[in-house]
């Protein structure tokens, strides 16, 4: 039986990325950042979405 992957809250995401929570909220107001899921007032982020987004941010040399 498969289950959902763990979902991070915004504080966990900020810790993982090493940035302030406020930066993530700012990104969201500008349509940036990893995809989020909303449950009522709560934002959650799937690890696979975060990883995909991080890879997409890689600068090309």
ZIZIVEN-V48994 format. One record per residue. RES is the residue in one small letter. PHI is phi in whole degrees, 0 to 359 (* if undefined). NEAR is the number of other C-alpha atoms within 10 Angstrom. Layout:
res=RES phi=PHI near=NEAR
res=RES phi=PHI near=NEAR
This chain:
res=x phi=* near=2
res=x phi=275 near=4
res=x phi=235 near=5
res=x phi=289 near=6
res=x phi=289 near=10
res=x phi=300 near=11
res=x phi=249 near=17
res=x phi=264 near=18
res=x phi=273 near=15
res=x phi=294 near=19
res=x phi=292 near=16
res=x phi=294 near=14
res=x phi=297 near=21
res=x phi=300 near=16
res=x phi=297 near=11
res=x phi=297 near=11
res=x phi=276 near=13
res=x phi=71 near=9
res=x phi=229 near=12
res=x phi=291 near=13
res=x phi=304 near=15
res=x phi=302 near=12
res=x phi=296 near=12
res=x phi=294 near=19
res=x phi=298 near=14
res=x phi=297 near=12
res=x phi=305 near=12
res=x phi=296 near=14
res=x phi=292 near=10
res=x phi=254 near=9
res=x phi=70 near=10
res=x phi=247 near=12
res=x phi=86 near=18
res=x phi=291 near=20
res=x phi=298 near=16
res=x phi=241 near=18
res=x phi=247 near=14
res=x phi=253 near=9
res=x phi=238 near=8
res=x phi=65 near=6
res=x phi=270 near=5
res=x phi=261 near=10
res=x phi=262 near=15
res=x phi=228 near=18
res=x phi=231 near=20
res=x phi=281 near=18
res=x phi=304 near=15
res=x phi=296 near=14
res=x phi=294 near=14
res=x phi=296 near=19
res=x phi=299 near=11
res=x phi=300 near=12
res=x phi=295 near=15
res=x phi=299 near=13
res=x phi=300 near=9
res=x phi=292 near=9
res=x phi=274 near=9
res=x phi=302 near=8
res=x phi=281 near=6
res=x phi=266 near=4
res=x phi=275 near=3
